[in-house]
Amino acid sequence: MAGRMYVGGDWIEAASGAEYATVNPATEEPLGPVPHAGIADMRQAVSAARTAFDDGPWPRLSLEERYRIIHQIATLMEKRQHELSEILVQETGATAFLASQSGPIQILRDAADLVLSQSFVESQQPLEFGGRLLQTQVLRQPIGVCGLLPTWNAPIMIAIRKIAPALAAGCTMVLKAPPQTPLSLLKLAEIVADSDLPPGVFNVVTGEGIEAAQELVISPDVDMISFTGGLDAGRAIQARAADTVKRVVLELGGKSANIILDDVDLDMAAQIAAMPACFGAGQTCSMLSRVLVPQALADGLVQRMAAIVSGQQIGDPLDPKTVVGPLIREERRSAVEGYVASGLEQGARLVTGGRRPPHLDRGYFYEPTIFTDADNSMTIAQEEIFGPVLTVIPYESVEEAVRIANDSIFGLQANITCRTTQAGLRLAPLLRCGAVAINGAMDGIRAPRGGFKQSGIGREIGKWALDDYLEYQALTYPL
């Protein structure tokens, strides 16, 4: 319900009455308005979630009933997925391909199925101690109130990755919507409100700035935080959460490598290498932004990649022919321009792109951009640009390619482009990252999502995510 937040089962305005308007990045036209929450509003939402956990029915419902309600929410999403997709396109500039809700719905259904397939009570073998026979059971208990902080590039998908395991574990939650994309998550709240989920289990707060989110992180009534976003923000969240020693799950992005082996078909390799700069305008944390190619194949690959990206339609995301939509905001586009300037200053060669499309005078568009003759020490090869910029880095041996791929503070995703799957399978264990794809075969629905090194802590999706929302309780008694 635009103009209201969802707290304690009710639709409320910000206590101050303050509102703000978000913007359609493709047209620069305002969307909204939505409430601009402050600290008092966040405290109200946390209190609602705390009460729902401590005194409400949700953590104490039967597993069968929990299973039923989560599936019910998925079914309601399915019935209204067109509404969700429509708002998502308006808020993020995502093209129709990226606005599909089939992935989030499946993640939610899989989480519901975990409620009945995972054991929440495990009995150990009896132990004789001190003349008594002792029995121990290990109970998996919900961690409590969860603070959920999704990012803006795929707000519903990323939110569901957090909501689904939290619900499956029996937790309650407060979701702070990203300032850029609150309407998608308020529409999701409308759908949840129509389900049988008890009041206070799911709460959504909106607002600009960081005050409300900071309150969520530092609140002693919040038991864990799950955040997806930038590295600097993740570090700050981890530091602020330390005062209350709450659990923190972080997904902080990447600088992912696509290693191209020397046995590939160059046309196939170019397609896999080029398209990450087009989808979502490169605004994905798993974007394969570093293309590592044998020196002997570099010129042929780059030529093909340039032809592919320059042939993609840029513009209105509502047009089914559009492949490249806008960046989320002007400040993001300016940041991308700064990275392109640094690439030129540090000696990389610009092959294509590197400018705002001259035929589009509105919207935060930027042409897919390819640099070559780059070194892995360059800024464009080390920092996450979060835009449509690819950096091609030549290598002389596979051992050097692995070293370059691992030479990053990040470790989220990698890809191996090769003629035979076996070649990729041999190479994959050498890469220090949370997921490895072979020939572009990424799984964002049922595989664990998360990274090594500074790409984050913990995992999302499936049974691997469920553990982050549970505590283990040892119960021992004499037989």
C-alpha angles and dihedrals in degrees: 000000000000113000094030137075124223111238129156092350093304134101109238140175123230111279090241093048089236119151137178136196123233122209138240101236093208095054104017088230119141122257126193138351103232132173119275101218124206135195093284092055092050091049089053091052093047090049090052091051092045092052092046090053099041099039107011130094101244101087090043100047118113115267089244091057092046089051091050096051095048090051088047091057090050090052091050089051089050092054092050101034092117090061091049092049093047093054091043091057091049094049103038105023089236116164119239092264092059095041094066114126096202092098098052091044092052092048089053093049092048090052090052090052090053089062090070100029099050121075114238092183124049122184119211126209111276114262127211110222131160093353093307133101109232129198121203127195123187112216123197104217127186111261093228130235114018126202109211120198112178122179129239107248095079102004100172096043093046093044092051090051086063101033095051099059091038091057093042090054093050096249130143122226152195115212117201106204117222109258092238097053112031098132095066091055094043087054088051088051089054089056093047090048089061091057130082093255107133118250116271096025092100121031130172124201124186134194149118124261127031103271097098093044091049090053090053091052097048099038113120088212092064115084102191142009127213114192134178117189147071127355097242093050091047092053090050092049092050091050095048093045090055092076090069095031092232124164114263126200115190136185106184108172136253152236096230124197128220107202112202114199123214095248097065133119100246095215091056092043092051092052092052092044099045106043098067087072090058106043111085088352086281092298097136126108092221094051111142091232099158114065111196112195135170109264091239092057099040100095094047093046095047092049091054093044091052091052091051099050095041089055096056119104114246121199144049108039089207090065107092090217093060116105101167117055129181132287113255099252143358091255089057091051090048089052090052090050089053091054092049090052090051091051091055093045092051094052107261116141118240109223103176140347119017096144146072111270105264093215094058116073096171131050131042097276127157129180119249104263132207127194123188137179086049130154122221091237092065120107091243089057097045108037127064105248096185092207141086098293125125124191117204113205120185122218136190103211139017089246089058091048091055091048091051092046091053094043094096138092086232130074111176111118141357137178132206116205110200144143096243127039090222091064090055093046091055092051101041099078090059093063118091101219140104097248136022123195126196116216092348096306099146122168114208097163110054107011121090111267120214144082151250124243115001093349087091154273127281132004137269130211129044130001090334090064094045093069091061090061096047137075123209115232121190113213115190127180137163119260 
